């Protein structure tokens, strides 16, 4: 009897000790290849796809939605073709026609061996294994044999599958079910909060309770940035393979502001002020599971193209549950853009242990006075929330004015004036 390989919950971050096994990406009995995504692990920071370290036939030990700790065994992988199921798979439900302890080939003791993944596929597709010829080692019936037989049955029946072969979509997890109430009803639904949402709630409350948060406002004329973007966006796209957005300008402007007012880039630890020499700028990204803040490390050394490419990559992986926890930790300052959802003005909450956060908002054409003339300009309100324990109004207002100046005069970003 061959020993199966254990699938354990990996360490996904220095401060992460547990999570929730959110979803299996493979089914019981499936054949898994090395490095193939196996399950989703939801922690209080992010949801990540965990890949198989080796290949084999999957035997699931932990159900979806259960809490798991780092290092816990959640499944076993038996090498395909060993002929023996792992001991842990004994608890898996056997086919109705087979009593416990019966041969696993489904054709009698002398027939070809029916592999677990093939057995599952046959049950799903309504294929009779007795009519199959195995192409695996020693005549074993593989999942591919079942799929091939099902495909032939479909083609010979005019393209329509019999009702018994229909595969129902996977049922949503209980936490995702929120049926809409009937018109006029007064019912309620209860949805369990995800680990990420619970963590977001905890950190926001912590920020409000542990910092003296004050917000200062200003507005920026976006004419110069919009004109520059319109002029160069096609060439930028062709050269760098990424669109030229507003965020790269704001990251560069924030870098200039932090250079001029380094306290805004600092944090409080006990009775000390920690002032980094680097600028790790977090950019808030909205995902289905909640707000995440991937971090651009050493943003002071990034070009506009590098900023746009890095943000696009981090945002995509955050939404696809492929971002690593380490990429969400350690920022020194955060930018959030409520304007993409239409927000005209807001007071953003600091992301602890940081001491400040910049809020961008929607661009709106408004009448403003320029050189004693009333003109229509595309304007954006800017908001800086800051910890007044560390940052005085002079530095906070000076920082925001510096950002405004860089946005309205983008050449200052280029020559660092």
N, C-alpha and C positions, 0 to 999 in steps of 0.2 A: 504494500500500500504506500503510495507516494504522498509525502507531506505537502499540504497546500501552503502557499505564501500568504502572509497576513497583510492586509491593507490597513494602515494606521493613519490617524489624523495627524498631518504634519504640523510643524510649528510655522505659523504664518506671520509672526511678529513678536517682538521682544516682550510686549505687555499683554499678549493674547494667550489665555490659558484654556479657553473653552469656546464653543460655538454651537450652532444648530446645523444638523445635516438637513439642509433645505430641500434637496432634490437629487435623486439618483438619475444620472444621465444614461445608465445602462440598466437592463432588466436582469432579474434572476436567471441564471443559466446562459447569459450572453457570453460570447467569446470576446475578450478584451485584448487589444494590442498594446504594447508598451507605449507610454506617453499619450495614450488616448484619454480624453476627458472622462472622468469616472463619476464624480458627484460634485455638488455645489455645497460649499461650507459658508454659512452665514455667521459672521462675528459681529461684535458691536462696532466695527469700523468699516467693514466692506463685505461683499459676497464674492467669493473666489471659486473658480473651477479648480478642482484637484484632479490631477492626471494619474493614471496608473504607472507605477514604476516598472512593472513587468507585465507580461501577457498571461492569459489563461482564461479559464471558465469561471464566471463570477458567482459567488455564493454570498448573498447579502445577510448581514447579521444585525444591522441597525435600521430601523424604519425611518422614513422621511419625517421631519419635524421633531426628532428626538435630540436632546442636548448631548453633546459629546465633548470630551476633553482631549487636549493634545496628547498624542501617543496612544489613544484608545483604538482597539481593533474594531473596525466597522464592517469588514468583509474579508473573504479569502478568495484567492485566485488559484485554481488548480490548473496545472499545465495541460493544455489540450491534448487529448489522446492518451492519457495515462490509464483510462479505463476504470479508475476508482474515484468516487466523489469524496471530497473532504468530509471529515467527521461532522463539521459544523453544518453541512448541507443536509444532514439527516432530519433536521427540523423543518425543511422546506416541504410544502404540500406535494404529495405524489399524485400522479394521474389516477383518476377514479378506477380505471381498469386494473391497476396494479396494487396488490396488498403490500404492506410494509415488508421490506426485505426481498422483494421480487427482483429479478434481473432488470437492469435499466434500459435494455434494448427495445422493449415494446414489441418484440417479435418472438418471444420464447428464448430459452437459454442458448439454442444453437443458431439463432439468427444474428444478423449484423448488429453491432452496438449502435444505439441511438444516442448521439451526444446531447448533453443538456440543452444547449442553445437550439439544437434541431428539434428537440421535444417541445420546447416552449413555442417555437415558430409554428410547428405542426398544430399545436393546440389553438394558437391564435388564428391561423389561416384555414383551419378545418381540413387539413390534409391527412390522409390515412398513411401512417409510416410503413404499413405492411406492403404498400404498393410501390415503395421507393427502392432504388438501387444506390447503395452508398458509394461515394467516390473517395472517401477518406482512407487512411491507412487501415489495412485489414478489412476493408469493406464497410468501415464506419459511416453512418449516415450523418452528414454535416448539415448545418443550417442552410448552406448554399443549395444543397440537394432539395430541401423542402421548398425554398423560394423558387427554384427552377420548376418544380412540379406545380406549384401554385400558379406560376406565370403561364404554364402550358394550359392549365385548366381554364384560366381566364380567356386565353386566345381562342380556344376551341368552343367556348360558350358564347362567342360573339362579342367579347369585350366586357360583358357584365358579370360580376362576381355573384355567386349565390349569397343569400342573406346570411348564411352561417359563417361566411368568410370575412364579413365586415369587421374592421378593427376599430373599436371605440377609442376616441381620444382619451388621454389620461385625465382622470378626475382632478380638479383643482384641489390644492391643499385647503383644509378648513379655514386657515387664516386669510385665504384669498377670496372666500365666498362672501359676497355682500349683495344678496338679491335686492332688486329695486322694489320698494313697497308698492302695493296696488294703489291706484288713485283713491284718495279719500280715506285710506287706512291710517291707523295711528300706531303701527308696529315699530319695533326697533331691531336693529341688527348689531351684533357684537363681533368685532374683528380683533384678533390678537395682534398686539403690536410686535413688529419684527425687532430683532436684536439691534439693528441699525437705528430704527426709529426710537427705541428706548434710550440708546446711547446719545442720540441727538438731543432728546428731551432733557436728559441728565446734564449734558454739557452746557446747554443754553441756560438752564436754571442755575448751574454752577457759575456761569459767567455773570448773570444778573446779581447773584448773591455775593460774589467775592470780588467784584470790581466796582469802582465808582465811575460808571459809564456816563459820558456826556457826548453829545453829537453837535458838530458844527457843520454849516452848510455853505455852499457856494454854487455858482453855475458857470458853465463853460460854453463858449461859442464854438460850435463844431464845424464851422465853415471851412477853415483851413485844412483840417484833417479829412473832411469829406472830399474836398477838391483834390488833395494829394492822393487819396485812395482812388478816386475816379480816374485820375491821370495815369497811375502806375499799376492798377490792379491786374490788367490783362498780361502785361509783361512779367509781373510778379508771379502770377499763376503759371505762366509758361516756363519760367526759369526754376521755380522752387516746387511746383506741383501742389501748391496749397493756396487757398484764397487769402487775400489781405484783409483782415478784419480790423475792428477798432481796438480789440484787446491788446494787441502788440504795442500800440501807441500808449495805452494806459499803463502797461507794465513798464515801458521805458520811462514814462513820466513819473511813475511811482519810484523807480530807482533813483531818478534825479532828486525827488523829494526826500527820500531816505538819506541820500548823501548829505543833503543840506541840513536835515534834522534827524540825526541818528537816534535820538531818544524814542522816536516813533517806531523804530525797528527793534526796540529793546523789550525786556520783560522783567518782572519782579520775581525773585526767588528768596523767600524768607525776608531777611532785612538787607538784601543785596540787589543791585541792578545789574542784570546780565545784558551786555551790549555786544552782539555778534559783529564780526568784521565782514560777514557775508550777508547776502539778501536772498533768503529762500521765500519766494512769494507764492502763496496758495491762491488758486483760482477756483471759486466755487462752481460746481457742476451739478445740475439737477439730474437725478436718475429715478427710475421707477421705485427704487427702494428708499429714496431720501436724498438729501443733499450730501455730496462728498466734496472734499477740498484737496485735489491733487496738488503737489508742490513742485514748482520750478526751482531746482537747486542752483544756487549761484546765478540768479537771474541777471545780475549786473553785467555778466559777460555774454549775454545772449543778443543776437541780432534779431530784427523783426521776423525774418524767415524762421529762425530757430524757435522763437517764441510761438509763432503760429503752428509750426509742425509739432512741437512738444505738447502744446495744449490740446491739439486735435487728437494726438495719440493717447494722451492720458484720459481725455474725456471719453473716447471710444471704448477704451479698456475698462473704464469705470462703469459704463453703461452695459458692457458685455460681461461683467463680473470677472474680468481677467486682470484687474489691477492688484498690485501687491500692497499689503498694509503699510510697508515701509515708505511707499510713495505718497501716503496720506499723512505722514507724521513729520513733525519738526519744522513747520513753517515759521517764519518770523513776522510775516505781515500777510493779510488776505485781501483780495479784491472780489467783490460779489456784484453781479449785474442783474438786478431786478428788472432792468429796462427791457430785456428780451421777452418778459411776460406782460409788458405794458405799464409797469410801475412808474409813476411820475415822481414820487418822493417817498423815502422811507428812512428809518433809523436802524441800520444794521447792528447786529449783536456781535461783540468781539468773540473770536475763536480762541479760548484759553489754551496755553498760557500767554498768548500774544497780547499786546497792549493797544492795538488799533486795527481798524478795518475800513476800507474804502468802499462805498456803495455807488455804483453807476446806475443811471436811470434812463428812461426812454427819451429819445430825441424828439423835441416838439418845436415847431416853428412858432416864435413869439415876437411881438414888437419890442425892440430894445433901442436904446439911445446910443448912437455911434457918431462921434464928432458933432454933437448937438443936433443930429438928425435922427428921426424915428425910422428905423429900418426893420425888415423882417429877417430874422436869423434862426438857423436850427440850433436850439439851445438844449443843454443837458444839465439837470441838477446833480450836484455831487454832494455826498454826505460822508463825513469822517466821524465814526464813533471811536472814542479813545478812553483809556483808563486815566482818570484825572488824578489818581494817586501818584502816577509817574510822569504824566505829560501835562504841562500847563497849557493854558489857552493860547499863549504866544506861539509855542511850537506847533500846536495842532492847527491853528489858523495859518501860520506860515507855511506849513507843509501843504495844506490844501491849496493855498494861493500858488505855490510853486507848481503843483500838478496842473492847475488851471492854466498857468502861463505856458507850460510845455505843450498842452493840448492846443491852445490857441496860436502858439508859435512853434510848430513842430521842428523848425530848424534848430531850436535850442537843444532838442534831444540829440540831434546829429552831431552838433559841435560841443555838446555838454557845457553850454554857457549859462 
